[in-house]
Amino acid sequence: MPSAPVLHRKTITAEPIDRAWYIADVEGLTLGRAATKIAAVLRGKHRARFVPHQDSGDFVVVVNADKVKLTGKKWSEKIYHHHTLFPGGLKSYSAEQLNQRRPTDLVERAVWGMLPKGPLGRRIYKKLKVYAGTEHPHTAQQPKTLAL
């Protein structure tokens, strides 16, 4: 006969989480400062029942990602790398080139770097929706404004 599971005081049961939707307008905001607040909401650090090993965060829709700011000379000197997995396939782009090629990539990469690595981080990252303009298809979820 199997024994009952032992529950410790700090164990929080997996209750269904009521996930809210937030919309974040990053037009004119510094990339890193906006990304830290977005990552905290995605992880659920704004909730009273936050535990680091569970996904208790909310959905975040980011609009105007193409109008984010970088300070100093980062537009020309910050380099992003990507490898195609073929020999000699290292591709490098400056932040300005990356913003022209794929405007949402700057915000996505900044937030991804602030999330935990592994299966939990990948599950949390799926709740991030980034759009270059002001239009997004998530109006049915009635997102609340996220103060950045």
C-alpha positions in Angstrom: 0.0 0.0 0.0 1.6 3.3 -1.1 2.0 6.0 1.5 0.4 9.4 1.3 2.5 12.2 -0.1 4.2 14.3 2.5 3.3 18.0 2.3 5.7 20.5 3.7 4.8 23.9 5.0 6.3 25.7 2.0 4.7 23.5 -0.6 2.0 25.3 -2.5 -0.5 23.1 -4.3 -1.0 23.5 -8.0 -4.3 25.5 -7.9 -5.8 26.8 -11.1 -4.4 30.3 -11.6 -6.6 33.1 -12.9 -4.3 34.6 -15.6 -4.9 38.2 -16.5 -3.9 39.9 -19.7 -1.8 43.1 -19.7 -0.9 45.4 -22.5 2.5 47.3 -22.4 3.2 50.2 -24.7 7.0 50.5 -24.9 7.1 53.5 -27.3 9.9 55.8 -26.2 10.9 53.6 -23.2 14.4 52.2 -22.5 14.6 48.6 -23.6 16.1 47.0 -20.5 13.9 48.9 -18.0 10.8 47.9 -19.8 11.9 44.3 -20.2 12.6 43.8 -16.5 9.0 44.9 -15.6 7.5 42.7 -18.4 9.6 39.7 -17.2 8.4 40.2 -13.6 4.8 40.1 -14.7 5.3 37.1 -16.9 6.9 35.2 -14.0 4.3 36.2 -11.5 6.5 38.1 -9.1 3.7 40.7 -8.7 1.5 38.1 -7.1 1.4 37.4 -3.3 1.6 33.7 -3.9 4.8 33.7 -6.1 7.0 30.6 -5.9 10.0 30.3 -8.1 9.3 26.8 -9.3 5.8 27.4 -10.7 4.4 29.3 -13.6 2.0 31.7 -11.9 2.4 34.8 -14.2 0.1 36.6 -16.5 0.0 37.2 -20.3 1.7 40.4 -21.6 1.0 42.0 -25.0 3.8 44.4 -26.0 2.9 47.0 -28.7 5.1 49.6 -30.5 8.2 47.4 -30.1 9.8 49.1 -33.1 9.8 52.4 -31.2 11.8 51.3 -28.2 14.9 53.3 -27.1 18.5 52.3 -26.5 20.9 54.6 -24.7 24.4 55.6 -25.7 25.9 54.1 -28.9 24.0 50.8 -28.5 22.2 51.2 -31.8 25.5 50.8 -33.7 27.7 49.0 -31.2 25.5 46.4 -29.6 25.8 43.2 -31.6 23.4 40.3 -31.7 24.6 36.9 -32.9 22.7 34.0 -34.5 24.1 30.7 -35.8 22.5 28.8 -38.6 24.0 25.4 -37.4 25.9 25.1 -40.7 29.7 25.5 -40.9 30.6 29.1 -41.1 27.0 30.1 -40.3 27.5 32.8 -37.7 25.4 35.8 -38.5 25.9 39.1 -36.6 23.6 42.1 -36.6 23.8 45.5 -34.9 20.8 46.5 -32.9 19.8 49.0 -35.6 20.0 46.3 -38.4 18.0 43.8 -36.2 15.4 46.5 -35.6 15.0 47.0 -39.3 14.9 43.3 -40.2 12.7 42.1 -37.3 11.4 45.0 -35.1 10.0 42.7 -32.4 13.2 40.7 -31.9 14.9 43.3 -29.6 12.1 43.1 -27.0 11.8 39.3 -27.3 15.5 38.8 -26.8 15.7 41.2 -23.8 12.8 39.5 -22.0 14.0 36.0 -22.8 17.4 36.8 -21.2 15.6 37.7 -18.0 13.6 34.5 -17.7 14.8 31.3 -16.1 16.4 28.8 -18.5 14.9 25.4 -19.0 11.3 24.0 -19.3 9.8 26.5 -16.9 11.3 29.5 -18.7 10.1 28.2 -22.1 6.6 27.8 -20.8 6.6 31.4 -19.3 8.0 32.8 -22.5 5.0 31.6 -24.5 2.8 34.1 -22.6 4.7 37.0 -24.2 3.1 38.5 -27.4 5.1 41.3 -29.1 3.9 43.5 -32.0 5.7 46.2 -33.9 2.7 48.5 -34.3 -0.3 49.5 -32.2 -2.6 46.8 -33.6 -2.9 43.4 -31.9 -5.4 40.5 -32.1 -5.9 40.2 -28.4 -8.7 42.7 -27.8 -11.1 39.9 -26.9 -9.1 39.2 -23.8 -9.7 42.8 -22.6 -6.1 43.5 -21.5 -5.4 45.9 -18.7 -2.7 48.6 -19.1 0.6 47.7 -17.6 2.3 50.7 -16.0 5.9 50.8 -17.1 
